[in-house]
């Protein structure tokens, strides 16, 4: 059946699932529906060669189901490469729940969702993402062991966001070293877009380093709170992408580097937490490279969170989590240098390494 679907803001005529541009040989896509709780969710399992597919659950009011499907396909693919490049024995998966996290999330809905995860027998392990809290993972934990990011008093590693922010900070410093010749961020003008769980922690790291931080969010209350807490200024213009800054840190949602923004961006470095920052990896990655804007691949520098939840599975201590997260600095630098010497985009350079690790393991597994 041929349908109209929304993909990267373009209307395309493609087959519903396997024909989507975002479909990347995903192993399994599970549609979950429960009338009683109103649950409508999609679990995307991209690749399990390195291990069980681990990735957070996002609850979002998508404009339509195609947008939700597209999101889960892109996000789960990103998780495979994130785990691979970080050296973790995990596959890539992700889940989306369609709905408003503020008004439609109930304990019953979360437990029902947990039962669907349980039915996959550990092939998919969930965690928090946008719209989810540690308390929600505790509810999922009541019905399945295949969940991470549960609260510390229940044996979990707690909220992963501060460690994600620390990894982004490390990746940003490496990108600054590559672009400006020094990783010291003091006095650098850095715009943090989205000051939620990760964004706020990143602001804290940057302020401690003496950076000149500007914040942006759609939530005015958060802006006031974070601005007062850290003494940082709030962006009040009407075209954020044209702002004269040194570093742009996207920490809200993905696809902010797109056809409309890619030629406007004045920052010399892009390094943030949001997943899938490039609306079109190839095209926008190439334009950034041509414009000599250093893009630190999102799936590489926002891996702190997955390192943190992986620790729950492997029983790592905090020191090991911090050590692995700090290593994001070295990996980022290696990738930026490979991108420079091989004339390929930074995203491409990172993907090459991640894909070759998966391929090598696939060969070993088949011996
Ligand atoms: P969050 O929901 O706590 O924060 C997101 C913030 O972005 C909110 O304050 C929201 O108001 C703001 N926002 C939304 N749309 C915006 C817009 N158009 N412009 C400006 N601000 C906007 O989410 P989070 O946990 O901080 O995650 C942020 C991003 O990082 C997400 O893309 C997430 O997938 C990614 N990420 C998070 C983790 C983690 O450990 N939490 C790990 C890896 C990646």
Boltz pocket constraint, residues with backbone or C-beta under 6 A from the ligand:
constraints:
  - pocket:
      binder: B
      contacts: [[A, 128], [A, 129], [A, 130], [A, 131], [A, 160], [A, 161], [A, 164], [A, 193], [A, 194], [A, 195], [A, 196], [A, 197], [A, 198], [A, 199], [A, 216], [A, 217], [A, 218], [A, 219], [A, 222], [A, 250], [A, 251], [A, 252], [A, 253], [A, 254], [A, 273], [A, 274], [A, 275], [A, 302], [A, 303], [A, 305], [A, 306]]
      max_distance: 6.0
